[in-house]
């Protein structure tokens, strides 16, 4: 589970002067900063109004007559005349094009949406979420290598919420839940880009999945009788596939990610304790070797906790969906059985239902058997030193 970032080289917009006062504006209102003398480099930047965290902070803001504005690592307390309210019409006219991104047969820089929709797009037709994110990174970064991933935690998500970078993309590799997606931030708002691997659910006979282009357009690719699942269309509408997210909606998305990680952690522990004792003993022995080598300052070759016996077993099985069967009757535990294995995984209905609802909320699809095996694979995600690429 990790995150990488690419930032546009376009300069910040110039302030057009104060035409709206900040007093009384609601939480999440987009504003543009100007007239700052102590931090002139922030003039022209977009941010959002934040509500006070507690009664003490509210009293201080009211006494000083100032407003709280999002920034990282610390929020700002500014005079109302230093922020200008940005109206809906102006927000909709803001340029989302990205420096150095051009499209065949077209002049000028392109937006990420246009790059994905274009008929000659390198990533528009892609339905594997990790492959889509990798290709989009390559397009936006001009084939620069990805930096090391950062752990996705509450502090990281708060930074994404409150940063004032004029235009940037955050690449989420949520391997713990078997999904990758991209958030584009611009002028206090955000767009989400994602895809989902096409598959056929044997148990229900239902087709799932969608390409990056289908997520952006909301229309099926040109194939006979093609349709898009209702769940995908609902997720697209909710998470910025149709219109940009405002600050409050982005807060909800960040909270959804944390809930998914927490729920996946519970499932991973449950699955771990249902594994055969022989595999668990191999895991313990491997970890004992890791601890011993770390104590000797010789961790090379054993520092990837994604290479433990359990992780490798789960990864190999996750790549063979035809070897697994999942039974999920309504209001009953989920049962996952595997070919040539004399045991099954059983996930209680309450926990399974919660995870399925959260997962579908984000992706528009129900988690497959492979997702649960990836959850087990990345059981130790918070302590993993370096991660492999996953599907």
JOHU-V836170 format. One record per run of one state. SS is the DSSP state (hx for helix, st for strand, lp for the rest). FROM is the first residue (numbers start at 0). TO is the last residue. If there is no record, write none. Layout:
# JOHU-V836170
SS;FROM;TO / SS;FROM;TO
This chain:
# JOHU-V836170
lp;0;0 / st;1;6 / lp;7;28 / st;29;32 / lp;33;38 / hx;39;41 / lp;42;44 / st;45;48 / lp;49;53 / hx;54;63 / lp;64;64 / st;65;68 / lp;69;74 / st;75;78 / hx;79;81 / st;82;84 / lp;85;86 / hx;87;92 / lp;93;95 / st;96;96 / lp;97;109 / st;110;110 / hx;111;116 / lp;117;127 / hx;128;140 / lp;141;148 / st;149;149 / lp;150;152 / hx;153;161 / lp;162;165 / st;166;173 / hx;174;176 / lp;177;177 / st;178;185 / lp;186;187 / st;188;192 / lp;193;194 / st;195;200 / lp;201;204 / st;205;209 / lp;210;210 / hx;211;216 / lp;217;228 / hx;229;237 / lp;238;243 / st;244;244 / lp;245;245 / hx;246;271 / lp;272;275 / hx;276;294 / lp;295;303 / hx;304;306 / lp;307;307 / hx;308;317 / lp;318;319 / hx;320;322 / st;323;326 / lp;327;332 / st;333;337 / lp;338;342 / st;343;346 / lp;347;347 / hx;348;362 / lp;363;367 / hx;368;376 / lp;377;379 / hx;380;382 / lp;383;390
